């Protein structure tokens, strides 16, 4: 299948799902699954959204008032903190390339919605990217897909995906969207100064339903 994106290319085609094998993936999968659940409460038709991933234990230690709302299911569980004001733009990977995280952030996740067609419809797609996007959007066999991609400083990365017409099925795998997972990993290469921490809203820990705010994590231009 082909994902409809602002820039046409094979790098945005999801690959076959694989079992987690990279370091730190299990807590990451739990965090991404929780983000997907959080997004599901708001319905479809949402813009790209960016989240910092921090250890739940460290978040509670930094903000004790959250202790009653966040529950660490395991010592390495993660909480996701949405970055307010994030705009993915026409080229999400280029936007991510301008982001660096403070060292308090152990990982990052980005969410986006895309439209795809079955593989047997791809040959009829126009070559022009804008025409292709319009063609897919108006096709009777189009499918809407929500992706949640994540990466960790230790090199772990993973993505989950949900198709609108199959709301009970959550797909997942390493390199599900390789270019986005790589772009997220790149944002974690060089920590930015910890002092740059804009206000942000928490989407919830990987084991809780918390929604709140925190200034422990933020983003800065590199």
C-alpha positions in Angstrom: 0.0 0.0 0.0 1.1 3.6 -0.5 0.7 6.3 2.1 -0.5 9.7 0.7 2.0 12.3 1.8 3.0 15.8 0.8 6.1 14.3 -0.8 5.6 11.2 -2.8 8.3 8.5 -2.3 8.8 4.9 -1.2 10.2 6.0 2.2 6.7 6.6 3.4 5.4 3.1 2.6 4.9 1.0 5.7 6.8 -2.2 5.8 5.8 -5.5 7.2 5.4 -5.6 10.9 8.1 -7.2 13.0 8.4 -8.2 16.7 10.3 -5.7 18.9 14.1 -6.4 18.8 15.8 -3.0 19.3 16.8 -1.8 22.7 14.1 -0.1 24.9 11.2 -1.1 22.7 8.8 -2.6 25.2 8.2 0.6 27.2 8.1 2.5 24.0 5.4 0.3 22.5 3.4 0.8 25.7 3.8 4.6 25.4 2.8 4.6 21.8 -0.2 2.5 22.4 -1.3 4.9 25.1 -0.8 7.9 22.8 -3.0 6.1 20.2 -5.6 5.6 22.8 -5.4 9.2 23.8 -5.8 10.3 20.2 -8.8 8.0 19.8 -10.8 10.1 22.3 -10.5 13.1 20.0 -11.6 11.3 16.8 -10.1 11.5 13.3 -9.0 14.4 11.2 -6.3 15.6 13.5 -3.0 17.4 12.5 0.4 16.0 13.2 1.3 16.1 17.0 4.6 15.8 18.8 5.3 14.2 22.2 8.3 14.1 24.5 8.7 10.7 26.3 10.1 10.8 29.8 10.4 8.1 32.5 7.2 8.2 34.6 9.2 7.9 37.8 11.3 11.0 36.9 8.2 13.0 36.0 6.6 12.2 39.3 9.8 13.0 41.1 10.0 16.4 39.4 6.3 17.1 39.9 5.0 15.3 43.0 1.5 16.7 42.4 1.2 14.3 39.5 1.7 11.2 41.7 -2.0 10.6 42.2 -2.6 10.9 38.4 0.3 9.0 37.0 0.9 5.3 37.7 4.2 3.7 36.8 3.3 0.2 35.7 7.0 -0.8 35.7 10.2 0.9 36.7 11.0 1.8 33.0 7.5 3.0 32.1 7.2 6.2 30.1 4.9 9.2 30.1 4.2 11.3 27.0 4.1 15.1 27.1 2.5 16.8 24.1 4.4 19.8 22.7 1.9 22.6 22.4 2.1 24.7 19.3 3.8 22.1 17.2 3.1 22.5 13.4 4.3 19.6 11.2 4.1 21.7 8.0 4.2 20.4 4.5 7.4 18.4 5.1 7.2 16.7 8.5 10.7 15.2 8.3 12.2 18.6 7.6 10.3 20.0 10.6 11.6 17.3 12.8 15.2 18.0 11.6 14.9 21.5 13.3 14.2 20.0 16.7 16.5 19.0 19.6 15.4 17.8 23.0 16.8 18.5 26.5 18.6 15.6 28.2 15.5 15.1 30.5 13.7 13.8 27.4 14.5 10.1 26.8 12.4 9.7 23.7 10.0 11.3 21.2 6.9 10.4 19.3 5.0 12.0 16.4 1.5 11.2 15.3 0.0 11.8 11.8 -2.9 10.7 9.6 -2.4 9.5 6.1 -4.6 8.1 3.3 -3.6 5.1 1.3 -5.0 2.9 -1.5 -4.8 -0.9 -1.9 -1.7 -2.1 -3.8 -3.8 -3.0 -6.9 -4.7 0.7 -7.3 -1.2 2.2 -7.2 -0.4 1.9 -10.9 -3.3 4.4 -11.7 -1.9 7.1 -9.4 -0.7 10.3 -11.1 3.0 10.9 -10.9 2.6 14.6 -9.8 2.6 14.6 -5.9 -0.3 17.1 -5.6 -2.4 15.3 -8.2 -1.6 11.9 -6.5 -2.8 13.3 -3.2 -6.0 14.6 -4.7 -6.5 11.3 -6.5 -6.1 9.2 -3.3 -8.3 11.6 -1.3 -11.2 11.2 -3.7 -10.9 7.5 -4.4 -13.8 5.3 -3.3 -11.3 2.6 -2.0 -9.3 5.0 0.1 -8.4 4.0 3.6 -7.5 6.4 6.5 -4.6 5.5 8.6 -3.3 6.9 11.9 0.4 6.5 12.7 2.2 6.9 16.0 5.9 6.7 15.5 8.4 6.8 18.3 12.2 6.6 19.1 14.4 6.5 22.1 17.9 7.9 22.9 19.2 4.3 23.2 18.3 3.6 19.6 15.0 1.9 20.1 12.3 2.8 17.7 8.8 1.5 16.8 5.5 2.5 15.3 1.9 1.6 15.7 -0.9 2.2 13.2 -4.7 2.0 13.2 -7.0 1.9 10.1 -10.2 3.9 10.3 -12.3 1.0 8.9 -10.7 -1.5 11.4 -10.8 0.4 14.7 -10.2 -2.6 16.9 -7.0 -3.6 15.2 -3.7 -1.9 16.2 -0.8 -2.8 13.9 2.8 -2.4 14.9 6.4 -3.0 13.9 10.0 -1.8 13.7 10.5 0.3 10.6 6.8 0.6 9.9 7.6 4.0 8.6 11.4 4.0 8.4 12.0 7.6 7.4 9.9 9.0 10.3 11.5 6.7 12.8 14.9 7.8 11.6 13.9 11.5 11.7 12.8 11.0 15.3 16.1 9.3 16.2 17.9 12.3 14.8 16.1 14.7 17.1 17.6 12.8 20.0 21.3 12.9 18.9 22.4 16.0 20.6 20.6 17.2 23.8 19.7 20.9 23.8 20.2 23.0 26.9 17.8 21.9 29.7 16.9 25.5 30.3 14.8 25.7 27.1 11.6 24.1 28.3 8.4 25.6 27.0 5.0 24.7 28.6 3.6 21.5 27.3 0.6 19.2 27.9 0.9 15.6 28.9 -1.1 13.1 26.9 -0.7 10.5 29.6 1.7 7.9 31.0 2.0 4.5 29.4 0.0 3.1 32.3 -2.4 5.9 33.1 -5.1 8.2 31.7 -3.5 11.4 33.0 -3.8 14.7 31.1 -2.0 17.7 32.5 1.0 19.9 32.0 4.7 19.8 32.7 7.7 22.0 32.0 10.2 19.1 32.4 10.4 18.5 28.7 10.6 20.9 25.8 11.9 21.4 22.3 14.4 23.8 20.8 15.7 24.7 17.3 19.0 23.3 16.4 
